[in-house]
Amino acid sequence: MANIAALIDHTLLKPEATDLDVEKLVAEGASLGCHSVCVSPLRIPAAVRAAHAVGPTAPVVCTVIGFPSGVAGNKAGEAMWALDQGAFEFDMVIDRGAAAAGDWKTVGRDIEAVRKVLPRSLLGRSLLIMLVPLIVVQAVAMQLFYGSNLDIVSRRFAGAVAGEIAVTASQMTRYTTLEDRAWAMQTAWERLELAMQFRPLLRLDPEEIAHEVSRTRSLVLALEERVQRPFALDWQAEPRSILIRVQMEDGVLDVLVPIKRLNAGTVYLFMIWLVGSSLLLFTIAALFMRNQVRALRRLAAGAEAFGIGRDAGPIKPEGAAEIRQAASAFNRMQERIRRFLQQRTEMLAGVSHDLRTPLTRLRLALALHSHRPDLASDIADMEADIGEMDRMIDGYLAFVRGEGSEQARLTDLVEVLRDAASSARRAGAVVVFDAPAPLLLALRPDAMRRAITNLLDNARRHAGQITLSAVQVTARAVEVVVDDDGPGISPERRESVFRPFASGAAGGTGLGLTIAQDIVRAHGGDITLDSSPSGGLRARVRLPI
C-alpha cells in the first residue's frame, strides 16, 4: 500500500492505558487517514469497539509485544524496533509521543506535498518508473565498481610509486658517490618516469612532513610503509605532478611524480559511458512511451467527442496490442450505437406516420360536419383534443428520437439564442435578451435552439417576463441563463422535474425540460435550476468551449 502510516503512542502500549485514551487514539488515527494504530494487548477489545464506532475509515488495530529492555520507553526506538521485527509494515510511522507539541500533524501534509510533486499523467509516471530504477542501478554500479575497486587500484598505484622511490632511495644510500647517485636518478627517469633531484645538506621542516589526509591517504600510507623515511608532499609544484620530498641522511631527495601514475584515468570514461548510455536508453524509452500514450490520448479524445455528439469517425488502432484492442472495441461500440439510433429513428418515423393517419381522418370527419351549428361546440372540443394529441406525439417522438442525426459544427451561440428569443416573442412571451459579442462553439445548432426554446416555453407558461443572457465564465466554458418572474419551483422538486413525463402544468407532456437536459448533456454541458433574482426560476445552462 502506498502512503500507509501507523499512529503510535508509547503510553498506550502500556497496560495502564485507559479505554478512553484508546478511543481517542483510534479517532485521531481515522482523522489522519492512518492505516493502523498500536495499543496495549489488554486494550485491543476497546480499540476494536472504537474502530467499529468510527466506521469504514477506522484504522486497523494492532499491537507490539515484548520490547527489549534497552528499547522500551524510547518512543522512536520502539517504533523502529517494531518495524525491524516485522510486527507491522508501513511506509511512515507517526509517533505522537515524539511530537507531543503537535508536529505529528505535519506528516499528513508532507504526504500530500509528495503527492503534488509526483506526476499525474501516465507518461510522467511511466517515465518515473523507468528513471528511478535506472538511477538506482547506476548508483549501485558506481559504488560497487569505483567505491571498492577504485580504492584498490589507487592503493596499488600508490604502492608501486612508493616502492620505486624506496628502491631508488636505498640505492642512493648504499652508493654515495655523485656518479652513482646520478646514475640511479637517471635510471629512475628513463625506466620509471620519475624526475629526481638530490639536494645535499638540506633538512625537511617538521611542519612540512606529510600526515594522512583524505586526498593523499593511499599515497601517504604507501610511503610510510615502504620508504620508511620522513617525507613531504607538495601538490602545487607542478600542474600535473606531485612533488615528493624524501629526507635522506645527507640531504633531501625531490621526486616529481606524474599525477596520472596515481589516478585511474578510466573513471571519466566510465562516467561518460554510464551517463551517456543511461540518457540514450531513457530517451528511447521516453519516445516509445510517448507513442503509447499518444494512442491512449487519441482514444480518450475520440470517446469524449463521441460522448458529446461530435462524429469524429472511427479511431485508428495503433500502439500496443491492448490499446489496439481497446480502440477496435470502441469503434465497434460506436458502430453499434449508430446502427441502433438509425433503426430507432426509422421505426419511430413509421410509428409517427401510423399515428398521424387516424388523426388526419378524424380532422376530415370533423371538417365534414363543421356546417352543423348544433355540433359546433363539440367539434371545437374534439379539434382541441386532436391538436393536443398531435403535440404530444411530436413531443414523444422528439424525446425518443433526439437530435442525433445532426452533426456539430462551429456556430455562433448568440445567434442561436437570438432566434430562440424571437420565436418566444412571436408566441406571446416578453423576452429581454442580453448577450455579448459572438460566442463561437462547436454546436448542433438546431438541437441547441430546441433546448433553449423548451426552456423559454416553460418560462412563458408560468411567468410574465423572461430574461435570456449568455456570458463566457471561464476560458473553456460559456453559461446561458434563463430568468423568469413566475412562481418558481421548490428546491426539493428541482431534480425531479427533469424526469420524463414529470409535468407541473395542465396540458404539458412533461418532456420539455427532459429533452433540453438531454441535448445540453449531449454537448458536454449540464443544466441546473436555482432561484431567480426576479423571484421566479433560474435555469443555468453551462456549455464547454
N, C-alpha and C positions, 0 to 999 in steps of 0.2 A: 504494500500500500504506500502511496506517496503522501508526504507531509503528515505522517502519523505522529502524534505527540502523546506522551504519558505524563500525567499530573501526579507528582509525588510530594507528600508532606510527611517527613520522617516521624513527626509526633503522632501521626495517625497509624503508623506501623507498630505502635506500642499498645500493649493490652489495655492501658488505662484510658485510651481514647473513647469518647462517648459517642452514642448513636447520633446525636445532634451534630457533632463535628464531622462525622462520616457523611451525613446527609448534605451538609454544606459543601464538602469536597466534591461529591458527585454532581451537585448543581453547578458548581464552578467549572468542573470539567466539561459538562454539557454546554455551558455558555461559551467556552473557549473552543469547542469542537474537538476536544481531546478524544483519542481512541480508547484510552484506558485510564483508570485510577488505581492506585495501590493503597491498600488498607491493611490493618492488622487481621490475621486469620480469624480472631474472635469477632471481628466486626463485619465479616463478609455478609451474613444474613441481613444486617441493617443496610449495608451498601446495596445489596440486591433489591431490597424493598424500595430504596430511594431511586434506584435506576428504573424500576417499573413505574414509579410515580412520574418520573421525568418523561418517559415515553420513548419513541423510536430514536431520538437523538442522544439518548443516555450513553455514556461511555461503558466499556467493558470493565468489570470488576476483577482485579487480580491482586495478588499479594506476593511478598518476598519474605522468605523464612530463613533464619539462620545466618545473620550477618556475622562475619568474623569479628573477633574482639577488637582488632585494630581498625575496623571499618565502621562498626556501629557508632552512631552518634555523629558521624561525619556525613552531612546530607549529600554532598556531591559524591563522596566515596560510596555511599550506599547505592545511589543511582547507578554509578558506573559499575560497581561490583555486580549488581543485579543484571545489568546488560551483558557483562562478560560471562556470567554463569548461565546465560540463556533463559533466565526466568521469564523474560519477555523481550520482544524485539521492536524497537521503534526508531524512527528517523530523528526524533528530537525528544528530550526529556525536559519537562517544565517542573522545576524544583521550587515549590512555594517557600520552603524554609530558606533557601539560598537567596530568595528575592522577596523578603518579607516587606520591603518598602514599596512593593507594587511593581517592581521592574519586570516580574514574570509576565505581565500583561503585554509587554512589548514583543514577546515571542510570536504571538499571532500576527502582529503587524509585520514582523520580519518575514514570516512565511508568505504573507500577501505581497510584500515587496519583491521577494524572489519570484513569485508567480508573474508579477508585472514585467520583470526583466526577461523572462523566458519567452521565446517566440510563440505566437499563437497560430501561425499558418502551418499547414502540413509541410511545405517546402522548408521553412525555417527549422521546424522540429526534426525533420529528416536529416537536414544538414548538421544540426547539432548532435544528433545520434551518431553520425559518422565522424564528426570532427573530434568529439571528446575522446572516444577510444583511440583515434589516431594520435592525438596529442599524448595520451597516457602511454601508448606503446612506444612512441618516440622518446618520451622521457625515461621510460624503463630501459630502453636500449642505450641511451646516453649514459645512464647511471651504471648499467652493467659493464658497458664497454670502456667508457672513459672514467667512470668512477673508481673502478678497480684495476682494469687493465692498464689504463694510462698511468696510474700511480706506480704500478710495477715497472713499466717501461721507463718512466722518469728515474726511478731508483737505479735501474740498470745503466742508463746513460750516465748518471752522476757517478756511479761506481766505476765505470770504465774510465772516465776522465780523471777521477781521483786516483785510480790505480796507475795511470800513465804518469801523472805528476809525482806520485810516490816513487815509481821506478827511476825517473829522472833525478829526483832529489837524492835518492840512495846512491846513484852513480856519481853525482857531484860531491857527495860526502866522502865516498871512497877514493875518487880520483880528484885531487885538489889542485892540480896544475891548471893553468889557464887554457892550455891546448886541449886537455881532456874535457874540461867543462864546456869549452866552446864546441867541441865535437858532440857532446851529449845534447846541448841545446840545439845544434844544427840537425842532429838526428831526430829530435822531437818535432822539429818544424817540418822536415821532409817526410817523415813516416806518419806522424800523428797530427799534423796541422796545429801544433801548439807553439805560438810565438813566445819565447822565453828570453828574459834578460836578468843577469845577476848583478846586484848592487852590493858591493862589498862594504863591510863595516857599518851597515845600517841596522837599526833595530825598530821593530814594529811598536807603535804606540799601543799601550794596553787597551785604550778605548777603541782602537780600530779592530781588535781581534773579534772575529765573527762569532756570533751566537746563533742558536737555532731560531729562525723565524719562518713564517708560513711560506714566503716566497722562495726561500733558499733552503728549505728544510732538508730535502733529499740530498742536495749538494753538501750542505754543512755536515750532515751525518756521515756521508761517504768520506769526506776529507778528514773528519775526526777519526774515523775507523781505520783508514788506510795510510794517510800521510803521517798522522800522529805527531804533528808539529803545530805550533801556533800559526795562524793564518788570518788574513783579512780579505774581504770581498768588496769590490768596487764595481757597481753596475753602471756608473756614469762615465767611465773612462773611454769607452768606445760605444757607438750607437748599436752595433750588432755583436758586441762581445762583452764578456765579463772578465775583469782583471782580478786574478787570484794572487795574493802576495803571501808567500810562504817564508817563515823565519828559519834561516839556516844558522849553523854555528858561527859563521864568519860574515854574514850578510843576509840580504833578502832576495829571494828568487821571485821575479814577477812573471806570471803566466797569463797570457791573453788567450782565453778560450772562446771560440765562436758560440754564440747562443744556440745556433742550430744543432750543435752537438749535445745539447741538454734538453731540447724540446722535441716532441714528436710532431713533425710538421703536418702529418695526415689529419690532425684534428680539424683543421679548417676545411679540407676536402670532404671529410666525413660529415661535418655540419652542413656544408653546401649540398651534398648529396641527400642528406636526411631531410633538410628543409625543402629542397627542390623537388624531390620525389613526393613528399607529402603534399606540397602545393599542386603538383601535377595530378596526383590521384584525387585530391579534393576537388579540383576544377572539373575533372572528368565526371566525378560522381555528381557534382552540382549541376552540370549540364544535363546529365542523364535524368536526375530527379526533377529538373525543371521541365523537361519534356513530359514526364509522367504527370506532374502537377498541372501542366497546361491542358492535358487531356481531361483531367478532373474538372478544371475550371470551365472548359467548354461544355462539359456535361451539365454542370451546375447552372451555367448561363442558359443553356437550352431548356432545362427544366423550369427555370424561373420565367423565361419568355413564354413557354407553353402554358404555365400556370396563370399568367395574366392575359392570355388570349392572343399573344403575338405568334403567328405561324412562321417560325424560322426554318422550317423544313427539317428533314432528318439529320441527326448528328453523325458526322463521320467517325466511325470507330477507329481509334488509334491509341497508342500507348501499350501498357502491359495487357496480358490476356484477360485479367479480371476486369480492367477498365473497358476493354473492347466488349466484353460480355455485358457489362452494365449498360454501355451505350447502345448495343444491339437490342437489349431488353427494353430500354427506354423508347427506342424507335418503334418497336413492335407495340408498346403500350400506346404511343401516340396514334399509330395507325388504327388500333382497335377502338380508341375513343372517338376518333374522327368518323370511323365507319358507323359506330353506334349513334352518334349525333345525326349523321346523314340519314340513317334508317329511321330514326325517331322523327326527324323533320318531315320526311316523305310520308310516314304513316299519319302524322298529325295534319298534313295537308289534305289527305284523304278524309280524315275524320271531320275536318273543317267543312269540306265540300258536302259530306253526308249530313252534317247538322244544319247547314245553311239551306239545303234544298227544301226540307219541310217548312222552314221558317219563310222561305220565299213563297211557297204555296199558300201559307196562311195569310201573308200580306195580299196576295192576289185575291184570295177569297174575301178578305175584308174590303178590298177596293171595289169588288163587285156589289157589295151591299152598302156602300157608302152613301147611296142616294136615298136610303130609308131614314127619315128623321127619327123614327121611334127607336132605332138602333144606334144612333149617333154616339150616345154616352158609352154604351158597351163597346162599340168599335174603337173609340178613343182609348179606353182602358186596355183593350186587347193589344192595340198597336204599341202602347207604352210598355206592356209586358214583353212583347216581341222585341222591342228595341233594347229593353234591359237584358233579355236573354242573349241578344246579339253582342251586346257589350261584354257580358260575362264570358261568352265563348271566346271573344277576342282576347280578353284578359287571361283566361286559362291557357289558350294557345301560346300567347306571348310568354307566359311564365314557363311553360314546359319547353318551348322551342328555344327561348333565349335569343341572343344575338350572335350565335357562334359563327354564322356564315360570313359576317363582316370582318374584314381584315383591318388591323390597326395601322394608322398612318399618322404622320406628323400633322397636327391640327391645332388651330388657334382655339383654346378653350373659351376665350372671351366671346368669340363669335357664336360658339355653341350655346353659351349662356344667354346671349342676346336673343337668339332665335327662340329659345325656350321661354324667355320673358315676354317676347312679342306674342307667342301663342297663348300664354296665360292671360295677357291683356285682352286678346280677342275673345277669350272665353268669359270675360267679365271681371277678371281679377285686377286689383290695384297693386302693381308691382313697381317697387323702386329698385332700379338696377345700378350697381356701383362696382366697377372693375377697373383695374389699372391698364397699362399698355398690354399689347398682345402677350399671351402666355402659351408658348408652343409646347405641346406634349404629344406623346405617341398615344393616340386615342382611336377608338372606334366611334366616330362622331355620331352616327345615328343611334347607337346604343346609349352613349352618354347623354345625348339630347333626350332620349326617352326616360332615363333615370332622373334627370333634373325636372323634366315635365311632370313625372309622377310625384316628386316632392312638392312642386308648385301646386299641382291639382289637390294634393292632400291638404296643403295650407289654405287653398282657396275655398274648400268646402267648410272650413272651420273658422276662418279669420276674415277680417275686413281689409287689412293691408299686409303686404308681403315685402320684405327686403331681401334682395338677392345680391350677394357680393362675392368677390374672389380676391385672394391675396397669396403671394408666394411667401410662405412662412419660413422656409429654410432653403438652402441651395438645392435640395433634392426633393422638395415637397411643395404642393400647392393645396390651399384649403378653400373650399366653396362653402358658403354659409347661407342658409335659408332661414330667415326670421319671420315670425308672424305674431299678431296680437290676439290670437284666439285663446281658447281655454287651456291649451297645452295638454300634456299627458303626464300623469303622476309618475314619479320615479320608479315605482315598482312595476309599471307596465311598459317601460321604455325598451325592454329587451323582448317582451312577448309580442309587441306589435309587428316585429319583423317576421313572425311565423306566418306561413301561408294560411289564408282564409281568416286571419285574425283582424276582422274589420270592426272599427268602432263607430261606423256611421251606417245609417239605413240605406240600403241600395248599393253599398260598396261590395266589391268582390274580396277585399282583404288581401289583394296581391300587389298593390301599388308599391308599398314600401319593400315588400319581399323582392320584387323584380329590381327595384332600384339598388337594393343591397347586393344582389347577385351581380348586377352589372358593374358596380363600383369595385367589388372584390375581384371580379374577373380582370380588372385593370390594375390589380395590386394594391388597391386602397381599401378604405373602410368608411362606414357611416356611423356616427354616434349622435344620440339625441340628448339635449340639455334644455335648461330653462332659458328663455329668450329675455333680453333686456326690455323687449316690448311687452312682456307679460305673458306671451304665449310659448310656443315651442321653437327651439333652435335645432335645425338639422345641420350637422357639420360633416362635410364630405372631404376626406383627405386623399389626395392622389399623388403618386410618385412622379417625379420628373424623369 
